[in-house]
Amino acid sequence: MSTPDTESAIRLLEHLIATPSISREENATADILESWLNEHGCEPHRVDNCVWALAPGFDPSRPTLMLNSHHDTVRAAASWTRDPFTPTREGDRIYGLGSNDAGASVVSLATTFRHMRNEPLPFNLLLALTAEEEVMGEHGMRGFLPHMEQQGIRIDMAIVGEPTSLQPAVAERGLIVLDCVAHGKSGHAARNEGVNALYIALDDIARLRQFGFQRISPTLGPIKISVTQIEAGRQHNVVPDECRFVVDVRTTDAYTNEETAEILNAALQSDGRPRSTRVRASVIPSDHPLVVAATSLGGTPYVSPTTSDMALMPFPSLKIGPGESARSHSADEFITTGEIADGIGLYTRLLHNIRL
């Protein structure tokens, strides 16, 4: 049964859906969220397009829990059969771009913060509705966390709102993309001259297919390596002096990303350069208060197959929220009214259940 809180959250979600917020273009939805929080007495602040609010009675001697989700979206797929920016209710479903990922989490967390901000809790409560999550941009979580440090706010743990069917995701893999270049020497193919860079690359690729790291994460298992692109040669009768290939590496907490890249480079003849090492694996211990609170409510911990802003958080974080991961980034994305109501209810119970 719908409640006033659920209806208020749904109206906010519909307003967000109707306002395009592609990553790096979220100014209008940031305005909406800032206005909504103001209307409900939550005293919001803003840095770029990240909107945040702190519950009254902040005490730096207490730990701080961040409630976080993102209000940016990917671009709409070409196969949408509805206008992605027109919120459409069909039965209990609400269709629209960003409804599932992660608008439902945004409005559920905002509603929870609104009602619990004045409750006596054993931690400081921080709401952070951030931007540029889909691209991990410099004006999203990457810029927000240093801003919090400048404000004298130390974040100790986080609940990250993403579609997980309200089950607690306790880990997700990190990512390194290695751009590799094999160097050879050009020559005429008919005379078997030169050093074929393509063959060097193929030897390295064969090595990567068999490569195993010594340490294996108890939670995430082994590091996964996939070669996904290759390019060499300009014409059929010239031995290529350069071959480029791309390696997708899904990292774990067994090694830092820097260590992972260094170990792989040492195993290759080719030169490999990581595009970035900032997308790190995230694992929260099973005995952490957030995990204990979630499991005590009947949640089943699992490893998330997707990456989120958890990768940028240097503190324990638990990913949990309404909606289903399979709907994310898909045409005709939707959320149900019941999922939003359940999301508000679960977040509220979860905060009440945290024992520090």
N, C-alpha and C positions, 0 to 999 in steps of 0.2 A: 504494500500500500504506500502511495506517495505521501511524503510529509512536506511541510513548508520548507524545510532545509533542502530536501531533494529538489523541489520545484525551483527554489532560488538558484541552486547549483546548475540545474538544467538551463535556466534562462541565461545564466552567465556563459555556459558552454555554447549555447546557440549564438550568442553575441560574438564569441571568439571564432566560431566556425565561419560566420558571415564576414569576418574581417581577415583578409589574406595576411599570413604571417610566415612566409617562406623564410628560411634561415637567412639572417643578415638583413631582413626587411620586416622586423617585428615591432616597429615603433608604435603602430596603431593598437596592437593587442596589449602592449605594455601600458599604453594609456588607459585601456579598458580595465586592466587589472589594478592599476594604481587608483583609478577612480572608484572601483568596487570596494577596495580595501578602505579607502577614505570614507566612503558612505557608511561602512560598518564599524567605524571607529578604530581601525587597526593601525593608524599612523604609518603609512608606507613610506619607504625611501626608494631611490632609484639610482642605479649606475648603468649607463648606456641603456639597454633594453631589459636589464635584469631588475625585477621589482622585489623588494624584500621588506620584511617587518619583523620587529622584535617584540616579544611579549613583555608586558610591564614587569618591573622588579628585577631587571637584569642584574645578576650578581657574578662578577668575574671569578669568584672562588668556586662556583658550581660548574659542572659540565654543561655544555651547550649541545642540544639536539637540533639539527637542521631538518626541516621538512622541505624537500626539494622536488620540483618537476619542471618541465620545460614547455614553453608556449610557442615555439617555432615548429614548423612542419617541413616535410619534403615537398617537392613540386607534385602536382596531381598527375597520376598516370593517364596516358591517353585513352585507356579503356574504361574510364568512368562512364556510367550510363545516366548519372545525375549531375547536376551542377555541384561541384565539390564545395562551393562557397555558399550554398543555400541549405541551411539546416532543415532536414526533412524528417518528420516523425511518421513512421509507419508501424502501427501497433506499439510495441514497447521499444522499438529501435529508433535511434537518432542517427541519421546518415549525415556525413560531412567530413571534409578533410581535417584531420587532426582530432576527430572525435574520440578515437581510441588511443592514438599515440600523439600527444599524451594529454589531450584536453580533459578527459574524464579524471585523470589523476590531479591535474591542476585545480579543477573546481572542487574536488573532494578534499584535497589537502587545505585549500583556502578556507573552505567551510569548517573543517575541523579546527584549524587555527583560530578562526573567528570565535568559535564557541569555547575553546579551551585556553585561550590566551590569559584569562584571569584566574584560572584554577591553580591551586597550590600544587606544584609539581616538583620533583626532586632534581630538576634540571631547567636551564634556560631554554626557551622555545623560540626558534628562528624559522620564519617562513621565507623561502627563496624560490621565486618563480623566474627561471632563468631563460636566456636566449641562446641561439646558435648551438644547441645540443647536437642537432643532426649533422653539423659540420665540425663540431668541436672547435668553434671559432674563438678568436682572441677576445671577443667582447661577450662571451658566454661565461661558463664556469671558470675558464682560464683567467679571465679578468676579474670575476666576482670574488674569488677566494683571496687574492692579494688585497682587494678593497676591504674585505672583512678584517684582515690583519691590520690594515691602516686604521680601522675603526676601533681597534682594541678588542675585537670579538674572536676568540679562539673556538673553533668548531671541533667538537670531540667525537661526534658520530652523526650519521645521517640516515633518514628514511627517504629513499628515492622512488618517486612515483612513476612507474612505467607499467604497461599492461602485462600482468603476470597471472591473471585469473585469481588474484588475491592470495597467491601462494608466495612464500618467501624465497626469493632468489639470493643465495648466499655467496655466489661467486660468478665471475664472468672472465673470459680470457682477454688478454691484451692483444695488441697487434703491432707487428713491424712489417713494413713493406720495404724489401731490399731491391734497389736498382743495381743490377750486376752488369759488368762489362768484361768480356773476355777479349784479350788483346793477342793478335797474331801478326802475320806479315803477308801482304798481298803478293800474288804471283799468278802466272798463267795456268789455268786449270789443265790444259792439254799437256803441259810439260811437268806437271806435278810439282810446281814451284811453291814457295812460300810456306807459311805456317797457318793452318786453317783455324781461325778463331771459333768457328762454329763447332768444330770437333772438341776444342777445349771446353766450350760451354756445355756440350753434350756430356762430356766426362764429369763436369761439375754437377750437372743435373742428375746424372746417375748416382753420384755420391750423395746428393741431397735426398734422393728417394730412399736410400738405405741408412741415412744418418740418424743416430739416436743419442740423445743427451743422457748424461750419467744420472742426473737427479730427476725424479718424477714427482710431481705434485700429488699429495694424498687426495686432494679435492678435485683438481682439474685434470689429472692424468698427465700424459706426455705432451710435450710441445709438438704442434702439428705444422708441417712444412709442405707447401704446395707451390710448384712453379706454374705460373699462370699466363705468362706472355714471353714470346721470343721473337727476335728480329735480327737478320743478318743478310749481307750480300746486296750487290746492286745489279749484277748481271751474271748470266749463267757461266761464263768462261773466266771469271776472275775469282781466285781464292779469297774469301773475305778476311780482312785484317781486323775486323771488329764484330763482335756478336753481343747483343744486349738481351738480357732476360730479366724477368721480374719474379721475385719470390715472396709469397704471402706466408707470413709466419705468425701463428696464433700462440702467443706466449702464456706462461703460467707463473705462479708465484715461486717456483723452484729457483728461478734466476731473475735478475733484473733484466730489463730490455737491453740495457747497454752490454751486460755480460752475454746475453743471447746473441746479439749482433757480432760481438767480438769472437765468440766461439765459432760461429758459422763462417766468418771471414777467414779465420785461421785454417779452416778445412777446405777452402776453395782456391783454385788457381786464379779465378776471376776476381776483379775488384768489386766489392759489394758496399753500397752506401745506403744506410737507412734513411728513409724520407723523414721519419720522426721516431722518437722513442717515448713520447709522452702518453701513448695509449697503453696503460699498464694493466696487468691482470689484477683483479680484485677478489679477495677472499676474506670473509668475516668469520672469526672462530665460532664454533658451535656453542661455546659457553658464554658468548657475548650476551649482555642483557637484551639487546634487540632480537637476537635469534631465540633466546629463551622465551621472551614475551610472545613472539609469533608462534612458536611451536606449542606453547601452553594454550593457545587459542585454537589449536587443531591444524595449524599450518604444516605442510610437508616441505622441508628445505630441498632445493634443487639447484643445479648449475644452469645459469641462463645461457642460451645460445647466442644472444645478441649483446652488443656493446652499448654502454651508456656513459653518462658523465661520472659514474662511479670510477671509471678509469682515471679520472683526474683528481680524485679525492684522496689525500694522504692520511685519512682516518677511516675507521670502520664504517661501512655503509651496508644497508639492507635494501634490496630492490623489491618493491611490492606495490601492486596497484590494480585497479579495476580494468577489465578488458582482456583481450586475448592477443598474445604476441603475433599470431599468424595473420591477424587483420592489419597489422601495421604496414604502412607503405603500399597497401593494396587498393585497387579500385573499389569504389562503393564501401569505403571504410565506415564502420558504425560502432556505436556503443548502445547498451540498453539502459533504460531508466532504472531497472532493478540493480544493474551493476554499479551505477552511481550511488544509489542508496546504500548498497552493501559496502561500497568503498568508504563512504563517510562513517558508517557504523564500525567497520574494521579498524580504520585509523584511530577512531575515538577509543575503542577498547584497547588497542595496542598501546597508546600513550598511557592509559590508566594502568596497564599491566607491566610497565617497565620498572624493574627493581634494580637500583644501583647499589 
